[in-house]
Amino acid sequence: MPQELLKDIVHNGVVIDIFNAEEAFNIEDVIGTNATDINGATYGHFFGPVQIFLINSLILTVAKIYEKPKNKYVIRSIPSALRILEENADELDIPERPTLNSWFISRGYNKEVINNLSNADITRMLVQYFNERMPEAVEDTAEELDRALHAVKTTRDKRISHNEQIPNEAVPRPTYQELTDLLALAKEFAGAIGLPYLSTVYEDDKGNYLLSSDSGRSSRCLKRILKKLEVVT
């Protein structure tokens, strides 16, 4: 049961959200990069609102990835997956244990120590690794990911989910770099969990997230459309 629950959270939640976020990011990037040509061809009235929809979708999706679970509901997020791992460390299988060993060793952990850990202990170590890196939505901090998640959740709560009557300058907007950094951590998590626990490969042995190329298909299609319309060369 815990293994299946973990699989559902990662496969049907975190991984899909990463894909959707990267897809929105890629399409928005094509529009933004070619904004001058698009406006010059009088298509700006269409693509302008599309950009807004994409940015809102991106922010909502990244917020979902880092949403903390409530006692009443099981949600598909990284904190929820970490809770499953922590609470069920003694019974979770690691079908591809050598890949998890290699994952830790590639990050500077002692090879002999890692290889001699029990499945339960290495699972707890994995939970600790990501818990130490999980951002908190805090504004007044030196931690960049904390400020990034604060900006994401504040924009979601005060502008997208609800249009709170406060000045725009009072609502921090996440930068593209902050969104990229939050997605990078999410991809690292999916890569760490995927093959060892779920027998599904999400990253190669160099740490490249394998679904990132697929998430760029729609943006590549958009580039071809813009060329077909002779908006760009």
Rosetta silent file (secondary structure, phi, psi, omega in degrees, C-alpha in Angstrom):
SEQUENCE: MPQELLKDIVHNGVVIDIFNAEEAFNIEDVIGTNATDINGATYGHFFGPVQIFLINSLILTVAKIYEKPKNKYVIRSIPSALRILEENADELDIPERPTLNSWFISRGYNKEVINNLSNADITRMLVQYFNERMPEAVEDTAEELDRALHAVKTTRDKRISHNEQIPNEAVPRPTYQELTDLLALAKEFAGAIGLPYLSTVYEDDKGNYLLSSDSGRSSRCLKRILKKLEVVT
SCORE:     score description
SCORE:     0.000 S_00000001
   1 L     0.000  -50.590  178.215    0.000    0.000    0.000 S_00000001
   2 H   -59.960  -37.406  179.715    2.678    2.633    0.854 S_00000001
   3 H   -63.615  -43.087  179.855    4.584    1.714   -2.325 S_00000001
   4 H   -68.524  -37.277  178.090    1.472    2.174   -4.464 S_00000001
   5 H   -65.372  -42.942  177.192    0.601    5.420   -2.699 S_00000001
   6 H   -61.488  -42.959  179.350    4.116    6.737   -3.293 S_00000001
   7 H   -61.034  -42.882  179.703    3.879    5.705   -6.950 S_00000001
   8 H   -63.424  -44.153 -178.527    0.569    7.526   -7.356 S_00000001
   9 H   -62.729  -43.866 -176.779    1.891   10.719   -5.771 S_00000001
  10 H   -77.062  -53.138 -176.345    5.021   10.778   -7.920 S_00000001
  11 H   -65.202  -48.476 -171.948    3.700    9.395  -11.235 S_00000001
  12 H   -95.082   -2.635 -179.846    0.278   11.044  -11.238 S_00000001
  13 H  -123.179  -78.699 -171.756    1.172   14.187   -9.342 S_00000001
  14 H   -59.425  -47.999 -176.346    4.712   15.521   -9.104 S_00000001
  15 H   -65.480  -42.044  178.206    5.940   14.288  -12.491 S_00000001
  16 H   -65.354  -40.606  179.537    2.857   15.533  -14.346 S_00000001
  17 H   -65.960  -39.434  176.161    3.062   18.894  -12.603 S_00000001
  18 H   -60.264  -45.557 -179.979    6.749   19.244  -13.510 S_00000001
  19 H   -59.821  -49.173 -178.295    5.872   18.458  -17.128 S_00000001
  20 H   -63.054  -39.000  179.619    2.991   20.955  -17.219 S_00000001
  21 H   -66.565  -45.503  178.933    5.094   23.666  -15.594 S_00000001
  22 H   -64.991  -37.222  178.722    7.991   23.185  -18.003 S_00000001
  23 H   -63.012  -47.140  177.627    5.597   23.112  -20.951 S_00000001
  24 H   -61.064  -41.817  179.748    4.000   26.411  -19.905 S_00000001
  25 H   -60.518  -45.825 -177.103    7.453   27.884  -19.296 S_00000001
  26 H   -66.029  -42.737  179.619    8.691   26.864  -22.753 S_00000001
  27 H   -65.796  -44.263  179.701    5.671   28.203  -24.625 S_00000001
  28 H   -61.689  -35.746 -179.902    5.763   31.485  -22.716 S_00000001
  29 H   -64.992  -40.874  178.159    9.465   31.794  -23.507 S_00000001
  30 H   -62.728  -43.889  179.810    8.831   31.470  -27.250 S_00000001
  31 H   -64.437  -47.200 -178.479    6.138   34.152  -27.099 S_00000001
  32 H   -63.562  -41.439 -179.228    8.253   36.484  -24.989 S_00000001
  33 H   -63.711  -33.626 -176.548   11.361   36.021  -27.099 S_00000001
  34 L  -107.388   22.624 -174.829    9.446   36.840  -30.273 S_00000001
  35 H   -59.192  -41.581 -178.286    7.134   39.489  -28.800 S_00000001
  36 H   -61.135  -45.837  179.494    8.371   42.300  -31.062 S_00000001
  37 H   -68.210  -38.595  179.267    7.744   40.285  -34.231 S_00000001
  38 H   -63.919  -44.264  178.749    4.417   38.978  -32.935 S_00000001
  39 H   -66.457  -37.711  178.651    3.204   42.495  -32.130 S_00000001
  40 H   -64.896  -27.903  178.129    4.473   43.762  -35.461 S_00000001
  41 L   -89.944    8.253  177.115    2.388   41.125  -37.224 S_00000001
  42 L    65.977   28.279  175.636   -0.684   42.298  -35.229 S_00000001
  43 L  -101.989    5.733 -176.175   -1.034   39.006  -33.304 S_00000001
  44 H   -62.289  -32.340 -178.916   -0.279   40.597  -29.943 S_00000001
  45 H   -67.238  -20.569  174.784   -3.956   40.772  -28.913 S_00000001
  46 H   -89.331  -50.655 -173.126   -4.043   36.983  -29.023 S_00000001
  47 H   -73.614  -24.177  177.372   -0.642   36.091  -27.630 S_00000001
  48 H   -60.336  -54.400  176.641   -0.716   38.680  -24.829 S_00000001
  49 H   -62.310  -33.818  178.104   -3.588   36.996  -22.963 S_00000001
  50 H   -61.054  -40.696  177.022   -2.061   33.589  -23.705 S_00000001
  51 H   -59.104  -43.080  179.531    1.090   34.713  -21.891 S_00000001
  52 H   -62.129  -45.058  178.607   -0.958   35.695  -18.844 S_00000001
  53 H   -60.380  -42.027 -178.255   -2.721   32.313  -18.817 S_00000001
  54 H   -65.727  -44.273 -179.767    0.603   30.501  -19.112 S_00000001
  55 H   -64.347  -42.984  177.962    2.262   32.446  -16.307 S_00000001
  56 H   -62.132  -42.524  178.467   -0.726   31.920  -14.011 S_00000001
  57 H   -63.154  -41.239  179.428   -0.736   28.204  -14.829 S_00000001
  58 H   -60.912  -46.216 -179.186    3.003   27.989  -14.171 S_00000001
  59 H   -65.286  -44.357  179.125    2.681   29.638  -10.755 S_00000001
  60 H   -61.431  -40.590 -176.440   -0.296   27.480   -9.748 S_00000001
  61 H   -70.250  -43.137  177.754    1.487   24.307  -10.810 S_00000001
  62 H   -63.261  -39.100  177.180    4.736   25.068   -8.991 S_00000001
  63 H   -61.237  -39.581  178.506    2.732   25.888   -5.861 S_00000001
  64 H   -61.650  -40.331 -177.322    1.015   22.487   -6.100 S_00000001
  65 H   -58.202  -34.816 -174.882    4.353   20.676   -6.276 S_00000001
  66 L  -106.409   13.360 -178.681    5.391   22.107   -2.891 S_00000001
  67 L   -68.415  131.183  178.593    2.003   22.070   -1.162 S_00000001
  68 L   -78.585  141.506 -178.420    2.173   20.607    2.338 S_00000001
  69 L   -71.180  143.357  172.348   -0.312   17.797    3.065 S_00000001
  70 L   -96.561  153.503 -177.693   -3.259   18.437    5.334 S_00000001
  71 L   -59.896  -29.945 -174.001   -4.374   15.755    7.769 S_00000001
  72 L   -80.739  -26.589 -173.269   -7.754   15.454    6.066 S_00000001
  73 L  -127.673  147.309  168.624   -6.505   14.967    2.510 S_00000001
  74 L   -96.699  119.908 -179.187   -3.774   13.072    0.675 S_00000001
  75 L  -115.286  157.325 -177.561   -2.345   15.391   -1.963 S_00000001
  76 L   -94.087   88.541 -179.020    0.138   14.703   -4.734 S_00000001
  77 L  -145.437  168.102  178.379    3.111   16.859   -3.786 S_00000001
  78 H   -63.865  -47.352  177.292    6.739   16.449   -2.779 S_00000001
  79 H   -57.712  -34.453  177.873    6.076   17.068    0.958 S_00000001
  80 H   -67.482  -41.681  177.321    3.333   14.443    0.814 S_00000001
  81 H   -64.025  -40.078  178.763    5.705   11.931   -0.810 S_00000001
  82 H   -63.656  -35.455  177.276    8.356   12.666    1.810 S_00000001
  83 H   -65.038  -42.321  178.044    5.827   11.941    4.533 S_00000001
  84 H   -60.590  -45.625  179.460    5.045    8.561    2.955 S_00000001
  85 H   -61.143  -44.536 -176.593    8.742    7.736    2.768 S_00000001
  86 H   -67.832  -44.692 -175.472    9.380    8.778    6.357 S_00000001
  87 H   -75.505  -17.452 -175.689    6.391    7.032    7.901 S_00000001
  88 L  -124.614   24.496 -176.866    6.926    3.804    5.963 S_00000001
  89 L   -57.578  -33.460 -175.878   10.720    3.569    5.787 S_00000001
  90 L   -74.408  -17.971 -176.140   10.754    0.152    7.479 S_00000001
  91 L  -118.659   -9.954 -179.646    8.493   -1.505    4.915 S_00000001
  92 L   -70.490  134.638  174.381    9.165    0.240    1.603 S_00000001
  93 L   -81.801  153.155  172.838   10.946   -1.842   -1.002 S_00000001
  94 L  -127.292   82.025 -174.514   13.825   -0.432   -3.039 S_00000001
  95 L   -56.881  -32.895 -179.556   13.815   -2.671   -6.152 S_00000001
  96 L  -114.530   57.005 -176.061   16.716   -0.787   -7.716 S_00000001
  97 H   -56.565  -40.243 -179.389   18.775   -0.185   -4.568 S_00000001
  98 H   -57.537  -32.430  179.785   22.168    0.118   -6.371 S_00000001
  99 H   -70.004  -32.707  176.993   20.939    3.191   -8.249 S_00000001
 100 H   -70.302  -39.456  174.987   20.026    4.891   -4.971 S_00000001
 101 H   -57.351  -47.973 -179.027   23.490    4.072   -3.608 S_00000001
 102 H   -62.440  -36.179  179.728   25.047    5.623   -6.723 S_00000001
 103 H   -60.259  -45.511  178.842   22.796    8.680   -6.379 S_00000001
 104 H   -69.264  -43.665 -177.783   24.148    9.386   -2.889 S_00000001
 105 H   -61.943  -36.686  178.904   27.749    8.562   -3.775 S_00000001
 106 L   -66.336  -16.278  179.198   27.607   10.991   -6.736 S_00000001
 107 L  -102.109   14.964  172.300   26.732   13.689   -4.204 S_00000001
 108 L    95.833    4.477  179.463   29.809   13.074   -2.085 S_00000001
 109 L   -76.531  151.145 -178.086   28.520   10.535    0.431 S_00000001
 110 L   -66.214  125.789 -174.857   30.910    7.831    1.634 S_00000001
 111 H   -61.426  -45.911 -177.309   30.572    4.747   -0.572 S_00000001
 112 H   -64.854  -41.468  178.863   31.189    2.192    2.174 S_00000001
 113 H   -63.091  -47.112 -178.288   28.727    3.848    4.551 S_00000001
 114 H   -62.108  -45.753 -177.235   26.014    4.075    1.889 S_00000001
 115 H   -64.922  -25.459 -177.440   26.439    0.482    0.716 S_00000001
 116 H   -93.510   -2.938  178.829   26.139   -0.838    4.287 S_00000001
 117 L   -73.263  146.490  172.068   22.943    1.038    5.174 S_00000001
 118 L   -71.581  164.795  177.025   19.702   -0.886    5.488 S_00000001
 119 H   -58.796  -39.606 -179.332   16.847   -0.001    3.150 S_00000001
 120 H   -65.301  -42.845 -177.233   15.071    1.718    6.026 S_00000001
 121 H   -69.755  -38.368 -179.946   18.101    3.808    6.974 S_00000001
 122 H   -71.841  -29.642  174.472   18.891    4.907    3.429 S_00000001
 123 H   -66.089  -42.746  177.391   15.240    5.880    2.975 S_00000001
 124 H   -63.904  -36.363  177.501   15.451    7.995    6.109 S_00000001
 125 H   -65.313  -38.580  177.902   18.653    9.543    4.781 S_00000001
 126 H   -64.443  -42.598  177.291   16.879   10.417    1.532 S_00000001
 127 H   -60.451  -45.039  179.156   14.047   12.039    3.464 S_00000001
 128 H   -61.257  -42.325 -179.707   16.565   14.034    5.493 S_00000001
 129 H   -56.341  -48.367 -176.747   18.383   15.143    2.324 S_00000001
 130 H   -80.543  -31.809  175.769   15.238   16.605    0.787 S_00000001
 131 H   -61.272  -36.408  178.587   13.714   17.896    4.009 S_00000001
 132 L   -68.303  -20.470 -177.594   16.856   19.982    4.487 S_00000001
 133 L  -106.452   -9.491 -179.604   16.349   21.430    1.022 S_00000001
 134 L   -65.294  125.451 -179.447   12.559   21.831    1.026 S_00000001
 135 L   -73.863  147.923  170.553   11.727   25.530    0.808 S_00000001
 136 L  -107.648  143.224 -178.364    9.475   27.264    3.294 S_00000001
 137 L   -76.753   78.388 -176.907    7.338   30.131    2.062 S_00000001
 138 L  -125.250  133.934 -177.083    9.231   32.797    3.993 S_00000001
 139 L   -88.112  -46.024 -174.063   10.023   36.288    2.708 S_00000001
 140 L   -88.730   76.631 -177.299   12.509   37.623    5.263 S_00000001
 141 L  -153.596  158.620  177.134   15.276   35.063    4.826 S_00000001
 142 L   -85.498  -10.818 -178.330   18.636   34.610    3.138 S_00000001
 143 L   -78.464  118.345 -174.680   17.478   31.339    1.573 S_00000001
 144 H   -64.415  -40.319 -179.443   16.692   31.980   -2.086 S_00000001
 145 H   -68.489  -31.824  175.481   14.274   29.064   -2.492 S_00000001
 146 H   -62.297  -46.299  178.960   12.319   30.182    0.586 S_00000001
 147 H   -65.544  -36.385  179.348   11.831   33.625   -0.941 S_00000001
 148 H   -63.568  -47.287 -179.397   10.972   32.041   -4.283 S_00000001
 149 H   -67.849  -34.257  175.772    8.248   29.840   -2.798 S_00000001
 150 H   -60.474  -44.174  179.556    6.939   32.772   -0.776 S_00000001
 151 H   -64.423  -41.441  179.223    6.568   34.774   -3.984 S_00000001
 152 H   -61.592  -49.911 -175.685    4.847   31.846   -5.730 S_00000001
 153 H   -72.095  -34.121  178.233    2.345   31.229   -2.949 S_00000001
 154 H   -66.820  -43.568  177.408    1.673   34.909   -2.303 S_00000001
 155 H   -62.998  -42.272  177.906    0.933   35.524   -5.985 S_00000001
 156 H   -60.289  -48.714 -173.095   -1.276   32.451   -6.076 S_00000001
 157 H   -73.694  -36.869 -170.422   -3.222   33.399   -2.956 S_00000001
 158 H  -103.433   -8.796 -179.771   -3.536   37.142   -3.449 S_00000001
 159 H  -129.669  -33.637 -175.387   -3.763   37.494   -7.230 S_00000001
 160 H   -97.839  -57.393  178.454   -4.731   34.234   -8.932 S_00000001
 161 L   -69.134  -39.299  178.263   -6.940   32.284   -6.511 S_00000001
 162 L  -138.242  140.919  178.343   -8.241   35.513   -4.943 S_00000001
 163 L   -99.286   80.029 -175.684   -7.871   39.088   -6.121 S_00000001
 164 L   -67.823  142.827 -175.961   -7.140   40.655   -2.770 S_00000001
 165 L   -81.908   74.336  176.166   -7.603   44.417   -2.587 S_00000001
 166 L  -136.957  156.190 -178.618   -3.980   45.360   -1.981 S_00000001
 167 L   -61.014  147.088  179.819   -1.492   47.294   -4.136 S_00000001
 168 H   -58.434  -35.344 -178.208    0.343   45.290   -6.810 S_00000001
 169 H   -68.560  -14.630  178.081    3.688   46.327   -5.352 S_00000001
 170 H   -83.906   -6.152 -179.077    2.704   44.552   -2.106 S_00000001
 171 L  -109.836  107.715  179.496    2.553   41.223   -3.958 S_00000001
 172 L   -68.504  132.897  178.083    5.987   39.754   -4.753 S_00000001
 173 L  -102.208  133.153  178.276    6.111   38.108   -8.167 S_00000001
 174 L   -67.943  140.709  176.089    8.416   35.117   -8.684 S_00000001
 175 L   -81.635  164.853  176.785   11.136   35.634  -11.265 S_00000001
 176 H   -61.914  -36.358  179.197   11.775   33.159  -14.058 S_00000001
 177 H   -66.229  -39.238  178.327   15.007   32.163  -12.353 S_00000001
 178 H   -64.493  -41.861  177.877   13.188   31.470   -9.086 S_00000001
 179 H   -64.985  -40.002  177.636   10.647   29.295  -10.885 S_00000001
 180 H   -61.834  -42.193 -179.216   13.466   27.489  -12.683 S_00000001
 181 H   -66.161  -39.814  177.652   15.248   26.822   -9.384 S_00000001
 182 H   -65.868  -39.451  177.552   12.097   25.429   -7.762 S_00000001
 183 H   -68.179  -34.251  179.547   11.529   23.140  -10.738 S_00000001
 184 H   -62.243  -41.870  178.243   15.158   22.011  -10.623 S_00000001
 185 H   -66.476  -39.703  178.670   14.726   20.760   -7.050 S_00000001
 186 H   -63.187  -39.707  178.958   11.474   19.021   -8.000 S_00000001
 187 H   -68.121  -36.893  176.526   13.214   17.265  -10.899 S_00000001
 188 H   -62.092  -41.256  178.952   16.033   16.165   -8.604 S_00000001
 189 H   -62.949  -48.359 -179.630   13.448   14.639   -6.262 S_00000001
 190 H   -60.434  -39.684  178.532   11.648   12.791   -9.066 S_00000001
 191 H   -65.026  -37.965 -179.153   14.972   11.486  -10.349 S_00000001
 192 H   -69.275  -36.720 -175.854   15.998   10.256   -6.905 S_00000001
 193 H   -84.652  -37.562 -167.097   12.716    8.433   -6.261 S_00000001
 194 H   -51.617  -66.392 -175.028   11.871    7.199   -9.746 S_00000001
 195 H   -73.353  -47.472 -176.789   14.182    4.295  -10.509 S_00000001
 196 H   -58.763  -47.211 -173.075   15.112    3.071   -6.992 S_00000001
 197 H   -97.093  -30.013 -170.772   11.581    2.913   -5.566 S_00000001
 198 H  -118.094   -0.323  179.655    9.270    2.927   -8.600 S_00000001
 199 L    56.631   34.671  177.758   11.391    1.315  -11.334 S_00000001
 200 L  -128.819  127.735 -176.527   10.831    4.312  -13.586 S_00000001
 201 L   -88.759  122.677  176.084   13.715    6.357  -14.981 S_00000001
 202 L  -113.803  -17.077  176.484   13.266   10.142  -14.839 S_00000001
 203 E  -140.823  152.020  178.209   16.894   11.232  -15.088 S_00000001
 204 L   -84.698 -177.833 -175.084   20.021    9.831  -16.717 S_00000001
 205 L   -72.513   -4.244  175.136   23.288    9.079  -14.957 S_00000001
 206 L  -101.450    3.569  178.026   24.419   12.674  -15.577 S_00000001
 207 L    86.381   10.929  178.708   21.416   14.125  -13.773 S_00000001
 208 L   -81.337  129.212 -179.339   19.541   15.261  -16.898 S_00000001
 209 E   -77.003  119.169 -167.324   15.762   15.149  -16.454 S_00000001
 210 L   -73.292  -24.405 -177.953   14.523   12.992  -19.329 S_00000001
 211 L   -85.125   -5.971 -179.147   11.026   14.446  -19.708 S_00000001
 212 H   -62.557  -36.940  178.857   12.265   18.001  -20.224 S_00000001
 213 H   -65.033  -42.398  178.914   12.708   17.365  -23.946 S_00000001
 214 H   -63.140  -36.781 -178.487    9.140   16.068  -24.270 S_00000001
 215 H   -68.999  -12.199  178.599    7.778   19.117  -22.453 S_00000001
 216 L   -92.900    0.085 -177.357    9.330   21.282  -25.166 S_00000001
 217 H   -61.722  -45.667 -176.982    7.374   19.719  -28.030 S_00000001
 218 H   -64.738  -36.523  178.775    4.500   22.196  -27.927 S_00000001
 219 H   -69.812  -33.199  175.540    6.867   25.178  -27.899 S_00000001
 220 H   -68.319  -35.512  174.515    8.700   23.739  -30.903 S_00000001
 221 H   -62.633  -41.939  179.864    5.342   23.408  -32.648 S_00000001
 222 H   -61.895  -40.037  177.538    4.637   27.060  -31.861 S_00000001
 223 H   -59.710  -41.149  179.186    7.950   28.052  -33.437 S_00000001
 224 H   -66.706  -37.269  177.760    6.956   26.218  -36.626 S_00000001
 225 H   -63.120  -45.254 -179.295    3.561   27.943  -36.635 S_00000001
 226 H   -63.264  -35.569  176.016    5.184   31.367  -36.289 S_00000001
 227 H   -69.739  -39.507  179.416    7.510   30.542  -39.183 S_00000001
 228 H   -62.973  -35.856  178.381    4.591   29.275  -41.278 S_00000001
 229 L   -81.486   -1.900 -178.640    2.790   32.570  -40.656 S_00000001
 230 L    61.676   31.180  173.943    6.034   34.384  -41.573 S_00000001
 231 L   -79.286  -38.910  176.560    6.078   36.122  -38.208 S_00000001
 232 L  -126.039  161.673 -179.959    9.625   34.927  -37.603 S_00000001
 233 L  -102.469    0.000    0.000   12.300   33.664  -39.953 S_00000001
